[in-house]
Each structure stands twice: as C-alpha cells, then as structure tokens.
Amino acid sequence: MKPATLAVHAGVADPVPGQPVLSPLVPATSFHAHPDSVGFSANDLTEKTPHFYARWSNPTAETLEQRLAALDGGEAALSFASGMAAISGLFLHTLKAGDHLVLSNVCYAGVAELAHDILPKMGILVTPVDTSNLQAVADALRPTTRLVHVETPANPILRLADIAAIAAAVHSHGALLSVDATMATPIAIQPLDLGADFVVHSLTKYACGHGDALGGAVIGKASAIAALRKESLIHFGGAISPFAAWLILRGLETLPMRMATHQTNAAAVTEFLRAHPRVDHVLWPGSATHPQHDLARRQMRNFSGMVSFSAKNDPDLARRLADRLKLVAYAVSLGKTRSLVFYIPTEDIISSSFHLDAAAARDYRDWTGEGTFRLSVGIEDPADIIADLEQALG
Ligand SMILES: *Cc1c(COP(=O)(O)O)cnc(C)c1O
C-alpha cells in the first residue's frame, strides 16, 4: 500500500460486525492477566505477552506503533511520551560508559544539551561533527564509536546529511546509525531504506500536526525495538499517554496531504522572502538556492514546510514580528497546521547548546547569518501567510 493509504489504514483491525470502524482509545492502565501468560518482571516479556500494564504496552499505542512502522518501512516501532523521551531512551540503551557517540553538531537543542551536558557524566564520550561533511563524519569514527546520530534537515538551519553515504561509513566501522527525521517525516524520507539502523521522530511536530499532543518514536528492527522496550520504555518509564497516541493516530491520517500543502506553501513563502529587502540567508531544501539542493532532490520526496532566514542588520526584527504578526504565531515548535515563527540568536545557540568550536561557529554564521528565524509554514492559504509576513516585516 502507498503512504496515503497506510496513513489511514495501517494498524487498524480487520472489519468485524459490531466493532468500531475507528481505532479505539483505550485508557486502561491494567489488563486482565493469568499466571500462565505473564510474570511481573519486564524480563519475562516476550513477543506473545498480552497487554499487561500500560507502561509496557497498550492497545492505542500499539496501533500507533504499527502505523509508524508501516509508514517508515520498518519492522517495528516504539512510542514514547515525547521526542526527547524517545531519543534519550535510545541513547541510554545503546551507549554505556566508555562508548563514543558522534552527533550532528547542529541539531535539536535538547538533544545537543543531553549529549554535551549529561552523557559525559555517565562516561560516554561525545564528538559533535558537521554531518553535511562526509569526510568529517568518517574522521570522527573511533574504535569505541557505538552510535552516530544525525538530524536531517537539522534544526534550526536546515542543513542536510547524506544518509546512505553516512550509513555505509558507519557500518564499515561496526557502529549504528540513528536518524532524527522529525522535520522530513516518513513522507519525505525513509532513513531505514537508506541504511539507517534507527529512525526517530518527535511526533509532537508534523506527525500530530495539530499542536495538541506530545509524543516520540523509534523505528527499526523488531529485535532491537523489543530490547529498547524492555530497557528504555519499561524501566525509564516515558510511555506515551493513550490519549496522546490516539490524537497522533488521527493526525497521521492527514500527514501525506498536509505535507503536500506545507511544501507548496513553503515554496511560495521562500520566493517571497528571497525577494524581500530586509531578509537574508533564506534556506529551504526545495529551493535551487539551498547549498545542498541536489542532495535534497536525491534523498527527499517532499521538501517539508520548514524555512529559515535571517534579518539584514535589523536586531529588532524578532520583537517587531512578535508584536505585529497576526496569523503567524510567534511561538516555538513546528509542523503544525498553523504557521509559527521563532527567533534563535546565533551566539546563544552556538555557545549554550551546540558548544561549537571557532571553525564550526564560523561555518554556522556563514550558513545562516547572525540570528536565525525558524519559520514553520502552515497549511493556511499561502497568500494570507505572505500578507501577514509582509505587514509585519515592514
Ligand atoms: C521537537 C524536536 C525534538 C524533541 O521532541 P519533543 O517531542 O519536543 O520532546 C527532537 N528532534 C527534533 C528535530 C525536534 O524538532
């Protein structure tokens, strides 16, 4: 089945007269058990264990996991309470003291801060690299490298990584590759097909799409996902709420059509911004002016709705946008039906989140300018989005 069909049908039970057509929301925390079917320890969990306790598995999360696995072309998926719960669960499961993690030096700030501020306290070594540079990734690999984590497109500057090329280098080194594809979604890229071992998503963003539920997921091989469930889900405890899982299932139904509209609208907004005299460094992977547009065309089937730009000598622009925008919300997060914009000061993010060295900081500034506006172009009419930006930019 094609993505538009999977988005609606994957995980849904076969038709049975009298049963609901819609996947039910099951809020129960306990399920009927029997001494012959299940023990009290997570170590007793097998593929055949029925639902037992909602932190281990539950019917609504299971439907979500089946749909995500189908959309990403993976054997299995595991849902979490948030994208950060999914990523921290994957890191802590995969890495132990003495292991080495190679990480995109530009990525979601929460992931960068986890890697730089918390993992080293556990004896895990972290090397940030520019994952748009294949040679830099290869040079960073060491005998102890266990995991390489890349984000493409990378938040907030929309830098891309060549997943197939990185997967080949990582595997020839005996390490694992995880790809955060939150901004691309399974509609745009299929990292597992390109050789990644794990794909992770913040479901809070495009997957949910409506800005009303937090969630995260890891998709990969069934055996790896089963091990991750035992250790990271059951013992760290970041299980998704059934209601959030149900809202995200509902959101996923329209993901393919929303992504098509996000892409069309982002193209129009990019063209408008590129022509605007106050604006600089407009980046959208679908534009021929994006430095990695060829890679985007090779690797992505949809260019998503994320656009970044900077202001030309206009330090007050963030304040003006926050005061003047009406339709576009000045707010964090992304991938919602409603357009959102947020300002990310360069000095703050490179020193407090990314810890970039002087050369990497220079590359970052060359790429995005001084201060980045991260614009999540929504599904409103593009002419209305542009009119709102135009009146606010002044
Ligand atoms: C938002 C985001 C996360 C974190 O997800 P939460 O659901 O907010 O915990 C991770 N990676 C990327 C790329 C994100 O945009």
PDBQT file of the ligand as one rigid body, heavy atoms in Angstrom, charges set to zero:
ROOT
HETATM    1  C1  LIG A 401      10.965  18.847  18.788  1.00  0.00    +0.000 C 
HETATM    2  C2  LIG A 401      12.079  18.024  18.357  1.00  0.00    +0.000 A 
HETATM    3  C3  LIG A 401      12.609  17.038  19.201  1.00  0.00    +0.000 A 
HETATM    4  C4  LIG A 401      12.094  16.824  20.614  1.00  0.00    +0.000 C 
HETATM    5  O1  LIG A 401      10.770  16.384  20.605  1.00  0.00    +0.000 OA
HETATM    6  P1  LIG A 401       9.735  16.648  21.821  1.00  0.00    +0.000 P 
HETATM    7  O2  LIG A 401       8.518  15.931  21.352  1.00  0.00    +0.000 OA
HETATM    8  O3  LIG A 401       9.566  18.136  21.954  1.00  0.00    +0.000 OA
HETATM    9  O4  LIG A 401      10.358  16.034  23.041  1.00  0.00    +0.000 OA
HETATM   10  C5  LIG A 401      13.640  16.269  18.715  1.00  0.00    +0.000 A 
HETATM   11  N1  LIG A 401      14.143  16.453  17.478  1.00  0.00    +0.000 NA
HETATM   12  C6  LIG A 401      13.665  17.391  16.648  1.00  0.00    +0.000 A 
HETATM   13  C7  LIG A 401      14.263  17.559  15.294  1.00  0.00    +0.000 C 
HETATM   14  C8  LIG A 401      12.619  18.210  17.055  1.00  0.00    +0.000 A 
HETATM   15  O5  LIG A 401      12.158  19.168  16.220  1.00  0.00    +0.000 OA
ENDROOT
TORSDOF 0
